Amino acid sequence: MAELSTLASLGNLPELARQLSGLGGCTHPIRLDGHRTEYDLDTHTGEIGNVLHHLDSATLPAGHLLVRCNNRRATRCPACAEVYRRDTYQLITAGLRGGKGTPDRVAAHPRVFATFTAPGFGPVHNRRTDGRPCRCGTHHDQDDPALGTPLDPDTYDYEAAVLWNAHAGDLWRRFSIYLRREVAKRAGLTQRAFRDHARISFAKVAEYQKRGAVHFHAVIRLDGPHGGDTPPPPWATTGLLTDAIEAATALARIDGPEIDGRAHVFAFGRQLDVRPIRSADFDGGQELTERAVAAYIAKYATKGAETATGTLDRPLRFLAELARARITDHARRMIRTAWALGARKELEHLRLRAWAHMLCFRGHFSTKSRRYSTTLGALRDARAEWRRAQALAAAETVPDTTLVLAHWVYAGTGLTAAETWLAETLEPAPGTEGETDG
């Protein structure tokens, strides 16, 4: 309240409110010190003309330039995570029905939605689909915190569970190699000749199961040799793609480390689900649709281990921090296992301690092949260009070309108590909320 009173006495509250509303609801903005000057530039002579706009962080109401944190985690910044989710939705949708630079013809290409699970590391509390109780004799409801936790923590293979997460990304890459081989085999082509006939495109997202093991959801599409720009060959069918995925999943394996005489080998779990994606948006819930797939993947793009497993959403500096962390006992044991394994010299390359808060999954949560569709960067650039166009349209004069000179340095993160209170009372400024799902 004292800070608010000071701002009010200086007459800065309206200006501060406008600056905060431009963050679009970001709760942990980056604070920058520096300046930015925009000049009119004569394209014929190369001469620098008048100053069109000058910005100095010291003159801003917050004392710094505030920029969005762009964190994808909903637990860290709901507003920025929502923009990330919407962008991911647009990216996935473009690869299913076209748009954003992807041709509409991709809607007719063979494509499936596949889920790849982790193997078992020991019995856990679960909800059976046949109506029978869990092995513990209880019918768990969907919000029961016991779901996913080991029936016997002392016999649960925490070592293998942690190392599985650390190697899951490499296993996916191995699977993608085998998938191209299996599709080529079914088409009667060599691997080299396959590149001249077809290409496999995909977009995937990682999701944590309640037991803390990563599994993958992926849209996998069969295209012509130049991706979505070319039609697939006549032999390319959804059935052929499905058979190839099942075969490649069974073959994909990677060797893990040997620890105290125990050799680890990693493969996907037996529960593989591959379903064709239909074009219709509404079908009575009987088939998997483009809209349902895009929404499902986008939802998990903003979630981490902390959402499903009850672990941390930021790195640990010291193991002692676990003592005051509000996390589940299961997550605590996985983190302790990761910390212990991280002390081994032969596992140094896995950086287990740095990723202990993520239960040692080191990969990106959402990834795609180059030709699947647009990129998140392209979507952000388009949004920034739209905002710039809006600003130029509001200006009295629009220069042909401008020269921008800027220098910024990091000054901190987050809002002060007064800024936080004020931000919570504001609506985001128009154009700062990201794109809609439409």
NUTIZA-281795 format. One record per residue (C-alpha): residue number from 1; x, y, z. Coordinates in steps of 0.001 Angstrom, whole numbers, plus 524288, in hexadecimal, padded with zeros to 5 digits. Each point is the difference from the previous one (the first is absolute). Layout:
[pt NUM,[X,Y,Z]];
...
This chain:
[pt 1,[80000,80000,80000]];
[pt 2,[80B55,80935,802D8]];
[pt 3,[80555,7FDA4,7F24E]];
[pt 4,[7F2B5,8027C,7FA00]];
[pt 5,[7FE9A,80C7B,807D6]];
[pt 6,[80D2F,804BA,7FB0E]];
[pt 7,[7FC6A,7FD11,7F1F1]];
[pt 8,[7F2F1,806CA,801A1]];
[pt 9,[8067F,80C03,805BE]];
[pt 10,[80930,80098,7F44C]];
[pt 11,[7F496,7FEB4,7F6A4]];
[pt 12,[805E4,7F3CC,7F9A0]];
[pt 13,[7F503,7F649,80247]];
[pt 14,[7F8EC,801F6,7F2E8]];
[pt 15,[80CC8,7FEE1,7F856]];
[pt 16,[80436,7F416,807E8]];
[pt 17,[7F2CA,7F9AF,7FD96]];
[pt 18,[801AE,801D9,7F15A]];
[pt 19,[80DA1,7FA28,80068]];
[pt 20,[7FB5F,7F424,807BA]];
[pt 21,[7F42A,7FDC2,7F74B]];
[pt 22,[80947,7FEA1,7F477]];
[pt 23,[8056D,7F39A,8063F]];
[pt 24,[7F392,7F8AA,7FCC8]];
[pt 25,[7FED6,7FA9F,80DCC]];
[pt 26,[80E13,7FB06,80143]];
[pt 27,[802EF,7FE62,80E74]];
[pt 28,[80EE0,7FE82,7FF41]];
[pt 29,[804AD,809BE,7F5C5]];
[pt 30,[80E52,80244,7FCE4]];
[pt 31,[804DF,80D5B,80458]];
[pt 32,[809A8,806AC,7F6DD]];
[pt 33,[80843,80C44,80131]];
[pt 34,[80403,80763,7F3DA]];
[pt 35,[7FAE9,807FB,7F4BC]];
[pt 36,[7FA9B,7FF02,7F237]];
[pt 37,[80021,80A8C,7F594]];
[pt 38,[7F931,7FF3D,7F2DE]];
[pt 39,[80468,80907,7F4FD]];
[pt 40,[7FA4C,80357,7F2C8]];
[pt 41,[80937,7FAA4,7F598]];
[pt 42,[800CE,8051F,7F21C]];
[pt 43,[80151,7F3E0,7F782]];
[pt 44,[80546,807D1,7F476]];
[pt 45,[80AF5,80779,806C9]];
[pt 46,[801F5,7F787,80BFD]];
[pt 47,[7FF01,80C07,8088F]];
[pt 48,[7FA74,7FECE,80DA6]];
[pt 49,[7F4CC,80961,801F9]];
[pt 50,[7F7BC,8040D,80B7B]];
[pt 51,[7FE12,7F84B,80C71]];
[pt 52,[7F2D2,7F95A,7FE94]];
[pt 53,[7FF7A,7FA00,80D74]];
[pt 54,[808D5,7FF24,80BD3]];
[pt 55,[7FE0D,7F72E,80BAA]];
[pt 56,[80819,8005E,80C67]];
[pt 57,[7FD2D,7F624,80AB6]];
[pt 58,[802E9,80A0A,80A85]];
[pt 59,[7F45A,80821,7FBA5]];
[pt 60,[7F647,7F4CF,80072]];
[pt 61,[7F68D,7FF52,80B9A]];
[pt 62,[8056F,7F2E8,8048D]];
[pt 63,[80DF6,80508,7FEDB]];
[pt 64,[80307,7F517,7F648]];
[pt 65,[7FB30,7FAD5,7F30C]];
[pt 66,[7F733,7F466,8031A]];
[pt 67,[7FF2F,7F4EF,7F614]];
[pt 68,[7F85A,7F35A,800D1]];
[pt 69,[806EF,7F43F,805CE]];
[pt 70,[7FA4B,7F6D8,7F58B]];
[pt 71,[80094,7F491,80989]];
[pt 72,[7F858,7F45B,7FAE0]];
[pt 73,[7FCDA,7FAAF,80D9C]];
[pt 74,[7F263,8030A,804DD]];
[pt 75,[804F5,7FEF0,80E0E]];
[pt 76,[809E8,80AD9,7FDB4]];
[pt 77,[7F878,809A4,7F790]];
[pt 78,[7F207,7FCA8,7FBED]];
[pt 79,[7FF13,80B24,7F62C]];
[pt 80,[80C5A,7FCAC,7F87E]];
[pt 81,[7FCDD,7F180,800BA]];
[pt 82,[7F2C1,802CE,7F9EA]];
[pt 83,[80690,806EC,7F486]];
[pt 84,[80911,7F442,7FE88]];
[pt 85,[7F45F,7F6C4,80044]];
[pt 86,[7F8BE,807B9,7F597]];
[pt 87,[80C03,8009E,7F764]];
[pt 88,[801F5,7F15C,8016D]];
[pt 89,[7F1BC,7FDF6,7FC62]];
[pt 90,[801F9,80805,7F3AB]];
[pt 91,[80C85,7F8B0,7FCAD]];
[pt 92,[7F99B,7F299,8017E]];
[pt 93,[7F3AA,80430,7F8C6]];
[pt 94,[807DE,80569,7F495]];
[pt 95,[8064B,7F2AD,7FE44]];
[pt 96,[7F2BC,7F957,8000B]];
[pt 97,[7F7A6,808B9,7F76B]];
[pt 98,[8095C,809F2,7FA31]];
[pt 99,[801E5,80E7D,80211]];
[pt 100,[80B28,80850,80560]];
[pt 101,[807D6,7FCF5,7F3C6]];
[pt 102,[7FC5E,7F186,7FF9B]];
[pt 103,[7F7CC,7FBB3,7F42D]];
[pt 104,[7F20E,7FB6D,8023A]];
[pt 105,[802ED,7F320,7F93B]];
[pt 106,[80645,7FA89,80C73]];
[pt 107,[7F234,7FD40,804D6]];
[pt 108,[7FF6D,7F4D5,7F620]];
[pt 109,[80D2C,7F9FF,803BC]];
[pt 110,[80076,7F3A4,8086D]];
[pt 111,[801A4,8043D,80E32]];
[pt 112,[7FE5D,7F9AB,80D48]];
[pt 113,[8003D,803D8,80E43]];
[pt 114,[8093A,7F70E,80775]];
[pt 115,[802CE,7FEBC,80E8B]];
[pt 116,[80CCA,7F9D3,80471]];
[pt 117,[800CC,7FBFC,80E39]];
[pt 118,[80AFC,7FCB7,80951]];
[pt 119,[80294,7F218,804C6]];
[pt 120,[7FC6B,7FBC5,80DB4]];
[pt 121,[808F1,8022D,80B9D]];
[pt 122,[7F768,7F989,80A19]];
[pt 123,[7F176,7FF04,803AD]];
[pt 124,[7F942,80D0A,80284]];
[pt 125,[7F295,80419,804B9]];
[pt 126,[7F6EC,80151,7F458]];
[pt 127,[7F1F3,8008F,7FB52]];
[pt 128,[7FC6B,7F3DE,7F85D]];
[pt 129,[7F773,80168,7F3F7]];
[pt 130,[7F8F5,7F31C,802AC]];
[pt 131,[7F9F1,80511,80C95]];
[pt 132,[80842,7F781,808DB]];
[pt 133,[80722,80624,80B89]];
[pt 134,[80E4F,80379,80052]];
[pt 135,[8097C,7F5A2,804C9]];
[pt 136,[7FF4F,8069D,80D26]];
[pt 137,[7F17B,7FC98,8007D]];
[pt 138,[7FB39,80E23,7FE89]];
[pt 139,[7F7CC,80638,7F55D]];
[pt 140,[807BA,80C94,7FE32]];
[pt 141,[7F90C,80C17,7FB07]];
[pt 142,[806B2,80811,7F582]];
[pt 143,[804C7,80A3D,809AF]];
[pt 144,[805D7,7F66D,809B8]];
[pt 145,[80E0E,8046F,802AF]];
[pt 146,[803DF,7F1B3,8017D]];
[pt 147,[7FE3A,7FD97,7F168]];
[pt 148,[80CE1,7FD56,7F94E]];
[pt 149,[80789,7FE00,80CA3]];
[pt 150,[80692,7F2CD,80268]];
[pt 151,[7F8E1,7F57D,8078C]];
[pt 152,[80D10,7FD1A,80677]];
[pt 153,[80992,80B69,7FEE8]];
[pt 154,[80B26,7F7BB,8056D]];
[pt 155,[7FF7D,7F697,7F468]];
[pt 156,[7FC9A,80A04,7F578]];
[pt 157,[80B01,80177,7F610]];
[pt 158,[802D0,80E76,801EB]];
[pt 159,[80D3E,7FED9,7F980]];
[pt 160,[7FA47,7FAE8,7F33C]];
[pt 161,[7F4C8,809DB,800A0]];
[pt 162,[80955,80B7D,800FF]];
[pt 163,[80901,7FAE5,7F565]];
[pt 164,[7F473,7FD39,7F718]];
[pt 165,[7FC20,80E4C,8005A]];
[pt 166,[80E03,803FE,7FD5A]];
[pt 167,[8006C,7F76A,7F3C8]];
[pt 168,[7F210,801C3,7FB00]];
[pt 169,[803D5,80A73,7F61D]];
[pt 170,[80AC7,7F76F,7FA53]];
[pt 171,[7F68B,7F4A3,7FF20]];
[pt 172,[7F688,80865,7F823]];
[pt 173,[80ADA,80373,7F674]];
[pt 174,[80348,7F195,7FE84]];
[pt 175,[7F1A0,7FD0E,7FD8B]];
[pt 176,[7FF41,80A6A,7F556]];
[pt 177,[80B71,7F981,7F8EA]];
[pt 178,[7F98E,7F2AB,800B7]];
[pt 179,[7F30E,805B3,7FB86]];
[pt 180,[805C0,804C2,7F329]];
[pt 181,[8060E,7F29B,7FDFB]];
[pt 182,[7F344,7F8EA,802AF]];
[pt 183,[7F80E,808AB,7F6E8]];
[pt 184,[80A22,7FE44,7F535]];
[pt 185,[7FFE1,7F13A,80201]];
[pt 186,[7F140,7FF5E,7FE7E]];
[pt 187,[800A6,8084A,7F3C2]];
[pt 188,[80A68,7F727,7FA17]];
[pt 189,[80A27,80AD5,7FFFE]];
[pt 190,[80DCB,8015E,804EE]];
[pt 191,[80257,80A55,80A6D]];
[pt 192,[8072F,8088E,7F629]];
[pt 193,[7F533,7FEB3,7F5D5]];
[pt 194,[7F594,802E2,80A45]];
[pt 195,[80467,80E31,800DE]];
[pt 196,[7FC6A,801D6,7F1A8]];
[pt 197,[7F222,7FAFC,80212]];
[pt 198,[7FB2E,803F2,80D6E]];
[pt 199,[80317,806E9,80CB8]];
[pt 200,[7FB4C,7FDE9,80DEC]];
[pt 201,[7FBED,80C42,80747]];
[pt 202,[7FC4C,800A7,80E4C]];
[pt 203,[7FCF1,808B4,80B8D]];
[pt 204,[800BB,7FA96,80DBC]];
[pt 205,[7FE69,80410,80E0E]];
[pt 206,[80534,7F9C1,80C68]];
[pt 207,[7F6C4,7FD43,80B48]];
[pt 208,[802DF,7FB1A,80D96]];
[pt 209,[7F7E0,7F4DD,8051D]];
[pt 210,[7FC61,800AA,80E4C]];
[pt 211,[80AD8,7F654,8030F]];
[pt 212,[809C8,80A0C,7FAE7]];
[pt 213,[803B4,7F8E7,7F373]];
[pt 214,[7FFE2,80772,7F33C]];
[pt 215,[7F801,7FB73,7F483]];
[pt 216,[7FDF3,80625,7F2AD]];
[pt 217,[7F420,803F7,7F810]];
[pt 218,[802E2,80219,7F1A0]];
[pt 219,[7F941,803A9,7F35F]];
[pt 220,[80705,7F849,7F574]];
[pt 221,[7FD3F,80328,7F1AB]];
[pt 222,[80463,7F986,7F35E]];
[pt 223,[80327,80A02,7F55E]];
[pt 224,[805F8,800BD,7F293]];
[pt 225,[80EBE,801D1,7FE5D]];
[pt 226,[7FF50,80E9C,802F8]];
[pt 227,[7F739,7FF20,80BE6]];
[pt 228,[7F279,805E7,80026]];
[pt 229,[8028C,80714,7F32D]];
[pt 230,[7FF39,7F33F,7F876]];
[pt 231,[7F5B2,7F52D,80033]];
[pt 232,[803E9,7F2B6,80575]];
[pt 233,[80209,7F4A2,7F67E]];
[pt 234,[7F49C,7F6BC,7FD20]];
[pt 235,[80546,7F574,808FE]];
[pt 236,[7FFC9,8092A,80BC6]];
[pt 237,[7F454,7FC6E,8085F]];
[pt 238,[7FC20,801A4,80E1E]];
[pt 239,[8008A,7F145,801B8]];
[pt 240,[80DEB,7FF39,7FAF2]];
[pt 241,[8041F,80B31,808DD]];
[pt 242,[7F99C,7F991,80BCF]];
[pt 243,[806AA,7F2E5,7FD6A]];
[pt 244,[80D21,806C2,7FE6F]];
[pt 245,[7FE5C,80774,80CD1]];
[pt 246,[7FCD9,7F384,8075C]];
[pt 247,[80BC4,7F8FA,7FA39]];
[pt 248,[80950,80B5C,80268]];
[pt 249,[7FB70,8015D,80E16]];
[pt 250,[802C4,7F1A0,80291]];
[pt 251,[80D9B,80125,7FA25]];
[pt 252,[80455,80CE4,80618]];
[pt 253,[809A8,7FDE4,80B06]];
[pt 254,[80B8D,8074D,80584]];
[pt 255,[80A8C,7FB8A,80947]];
[pt 256,[800A2,80751,80CC9]];
[pt 257,[80AF4,80062,80A09]];
[pt 258,[804E8,7F495,807E9]];
[pt 259,[7FECE,802F2,80E82]];
[pt 260,[805DB,7F70A,80A47]];
[pt 261,[80007,7F4B1,7F66B]];
[pt 262,[7F21C,8025F,7FB3A]];
[pt 263,[7FEA0,8035F,7F18A]];
[pt 264,[7F460,80897,7FC73]];
[pt 265,[7F922,7FEAC,7F2DB]];
[pt 266,[7F4A4,808F7,7FCC0]];
[pt 267,[7F429,7FD9C,7F75E]];
[pt 268,[7F21B,804FE,7FF6B]];
[pt 269,[7F569,7F966,8080B]];
[pt 270,[7F677,7F618,7FA79]];
[pt 271,[7F487,80974,8004B]];
[pt 272,[80116,8061C,7F283]];
[pt 273,[7F3DE,806E4,7FAE7]];
[pt 274,[7FF40,803E2,7F198]];
[pt 275,[7F36F,805F1,7FAC4]];
[pt 276,[7FCEE,80635,7F2CB]];
[pt 277,[7FC53,80E5E,7FFFF]];
[pt 278,[7F393,803A4,7F8D5]];
[pt 279,[7FD6D,80D0A,7F995]];
[pt 280,[7F28A,802A2,805CB]];
[pt 281,[7FF76,8091F,80B9B]];
[pt 282,[7F3BA,7FA1D,805CA]];
[pt 283,[7FC60,7F1AB,7FEE1]];
[pt 284,[7F89C,7FC83,80C56]];
[pt 285,[80C6F,7FC63,80729]];
[pt 286,[8021C,7F380,7F843]];
[pt 287,[80C79,803C8,7F8EC]];
[pt 288,[80C2F,807B7,802F5]];
[pt 289,[7FF2A,80D4B,7F971]];
[pt 290,[809BC,80A80,7FC2E]];
[pt 291,[7FAA4,80979,809FF]];
[pt 292,[80062,7F617,80B0B]];
[pt 293,[80E1A,7FC32,7FCF5]];
[pt 294,[804C9,80E15,7FF24]];
[pt 295,[7F941,803C8,80CB4]];
[pt 296,[8054B,7F405,8070E]];
[pt 297,[80E1C,80249,7FBF7]];
[pt 298,[7FF3E,80E9C,802A8]];
[pt 299,[7FADC,7FD71,80DB5]];
[pt 300,[80BB8,7F7C9,803D4]];
[pt 301,[809BA,80968,7F9DF]];
[pt 302,[7FE72,808DB,80BF4]];
[pt 303,[800D1,7F567,80A5F]];
[pt 304,[80BFE,7FA22,8064D]];
[pt 305,[80314,7F5CA,80A21]];
[pt 306,[7FAFF,808FF,80AA9]];
[pt 307,[7F213,7FF0B,7FAAE]];
[pt 308,[7FEBE,7F13E,7FF40]];
[pt 309,[80994,7FB3E,80A2F]];
[pt 310,[80059,80AD1,80A11]];
[pt 311,[80E51,80338,7FE80]];
[pt 312,[80757,80CE3,7FE7F]];
[pt 313,[7FEB4,809CC,7F4E1]];
[pt 314,[80DC0,80597,8011C]];
[pt 315,[80DD4,7FA8C,8018A]];
[pt 316,[80622,7FC51,80CEF]];
[pt 317,[80CB5,8062B,8043D]];
[pt 318,[801B9,7F775,80BFC]];
[pt 319,[7F976,7F357,80400]];
[pt 320,[7FCFF,8062D,80D39]];
[pt 321,[7F595,80833,7F935]];
[pt 322,[7F789,7F3BB,7FF7A]];
[pt 323,[7FDE4,800EE,80EB5]];
[pt 324,[7F6D5,80B9D,7FE8B]];
[pt 325,[7FA7A,7FC89,7F2A9]];
[pt 326,[7F18D,7FC8F,7FF73]];
[pt 327,[800DE,7F438,7F720]];
[pt 328,[7FB41,7F201,80067]];
[pt 329,[807FD,7F558,8067C]];
[pt 330,[800DC,7F8F8,7F2EA]];
[pt 331,[805A8,80BFF,7F935]];
[pt 332,[80936,8020F,80B75]];
[pt 333,[80587,7F249,7FE81]];
[pt 334,[801C1,801B9,7F158]];
[pt 335,[8073D,80CC5,8021D]];
[pt 336,[808A4,7F9F6,80A75]];
[pt 337,[80307,7F4B2,7F6DF]];
[pt 338,[80364,80993,7F52C]];
[pt 339,[808C7,807A6,80937]];
[pt 340,[8073E,7F3BF,80440]];
[pt 341,[801D6,7FB37,7F20D]];
[pt 342,[80454,80D8A,7FBEF]];
[pt 343,[80BDE,7FED6,808C1]];
[pt 344,[8056B,7F4D7,7F7B4]];
[pt 345,[80ACB,803DA,7F6AE]];
[pt 346,[7FB5D,7F6A2,7F55E]];
[pt 347,[7F291,80693,7FFE5]];
[pt 348,[80528,80DE5,7FFAD]];
[pt 349,[7FBA8,801E0,7F1D8]];
[pt 350,[7F1BF,7FDE4,803D7]];
[pt 351,[80021,80BD0,80931]];
[pt 352,[7F69B,7F910,80919]];
[pt 353,[8011D,809E8,80AF7]];
[pt 354,[7FD2F,80B77,7F708]];
[pt 355,[7F385,7F934,7FB7B]];
[pt 356,[7FC31,7F980,80CC7]];
[pt 357,[7F44C,80921,8018D]];
[pt 358,[7FB13,7FAC7,7F2D5]];
[pt 359,[8022D,7F21D,804B6]];
[pt 360,[80B5B,7FFF4,7F648]];
[pt 361,[7F8A0,801D2,7F333]];
[pt 362,[80907,8090D,7F872]];
[pt 363,[7F8ED,80149,7F303]];
[pt 364,[7F733,80A9B,7FAB9]];
[pt 365,[7F1C3,7FE44,80384]];
[pt 366,[7FB08,802CF,7F259]];
[pt 367,[807DD,7FD03,7F3CC]];
[pt 368,[7FD19,7FE3C,7F1AD]];
[pt 369,[806A7,7FC0D,7F375]];
[pt 370,[80442,80AE5,7F6F8]];
[pt 371,[7F533,7FE93,7F5EE]];
[pt 372,[7F48A,7FCE2,808EB]];
[pt 373,[7FACB,80DFD,80026]];
[pt 374,[803B1,80D9E,8046E]];
[pt 375,[80887,802D8,80BDA]];
[pt 376,[7FD6B,80684,80D0D]];
[pt 377,[80A0F,80A3F,7FC48]];
[pt 378,[7F8A4,8033D,7F37C]];
[pt 379,[7F35E,80186,8079D]];
[pt 380,[80691,80932,809B2]];
[pt 381,[80611,807DC,7F4EE]];
[pt 382,[7F2C1,80146,7F94B]];
[pt 383,[7F9FA,804D8,80CAB]];
[pt 384,[80AF5,809DE,80201]];
[pt 385,[7FE96,804BF,7F1F6]];
[pt 386,[7F15A,801AE,801EA]];
[pt 387,[80262,80854,80C1B]];
[pt 388,[80A08,8082C,7F8B6]];
[pt 389,[7F683,80203,7F4CF]];
[pt 390,[7F5AD,8046A,809A1]];
[pt 391,[8097A,809C8,80601]];
[pt 392,[803E9,8054E,7F2A9]];
[pt 393,[7F1D8,80142,7FBFA]];
[pt 394,[7FDA0,80875,80BFD]];
[pt 395,[80BAC,808BE,7FD08]];
[pt 396,[7FE12,80CC6,7F8C0]];
[pt 397,[80B37,7FD54,7F692]];
[pt 398,[804F9,7F2D9,7FB7F]];
[pt 399,[80E68,7FFF0,7FBD7]];
[pt 400,[804A5,7F770,7F4E9]];
[pt 401,[80B69,7FA8B,807B7]];
[pt 402,[804C2,80186,80DE9]];
[pt 403,[80CCF,7FDDF,80703]];
[pt 404,[7FF2D,7FAB5,80DCA]];
[pt 405,[80B10,80107,809D3]];
[pt 406,[7FDDA,7F938,80D05]];
[pt 407,[80777,7FB23,80BC2]];
[pt 408,[7F9AE,7F813,80AEF]];
[pt 409,[80561,7F900,80BEA]];
[pt 410,[7F93E,7F6B9,8095C]];
[pt 411,[7FBA6,80692,80C95]];
[pt 412,[7F786,7F5C5,8069A]];
[pt 413,[7F38D,7F812,7FF58]];
[pt 414,[7F25B,801AC,80548]];
[pt 415,[7F769,80AD8,80530]];
[pt 416,[8006B,80794,80C9E]];
[pt 417,[7F4FD,7FE1E,809C6]];
[pt 418,[7F934,80C68,7FB7F]];
[pt 419,[8019C,7FC73,7F1A2]];
[pt 420,[7FA7C,7F282,802A1]];
[pt 421,[7F414,8059B,806C6]];
[pt 422,[7FDBB,809C5,7F521]];
[pt 423,[80213,7F5E6,7F533]];
[pt 424,[7F59D,7F72A,805D7]];
[pt 425,[7F5E8,80AD1,7FE69]];
[pt 426,[802DF,80258,7F19A]];
[pt 427,[7FB47,7FA67,7F33B]];
[pt 428,[80AAA,7FCB6,7F613]];
[pt 429,[80207,80A35,7F590]];
[pt 430,[7FA43,7FC85,7F292]];
[pt 431,[8093C,7F7C6,7F7DE]];
[pt 432,[807D5,7FA92,80B7F]];
[pt 433,[7F834,7F3B8,802E1]];
[pt 434,[804C9,7F7BA,7F496]];
[pt 435,[7F7F1,7F96B,7F590]];
[pt 436,[7F319,7F92D,80204]];
[pt 437,[7FD25,7F1D7,7FD1E]];
[pt 438,[7F7AB,80396,7F457]];
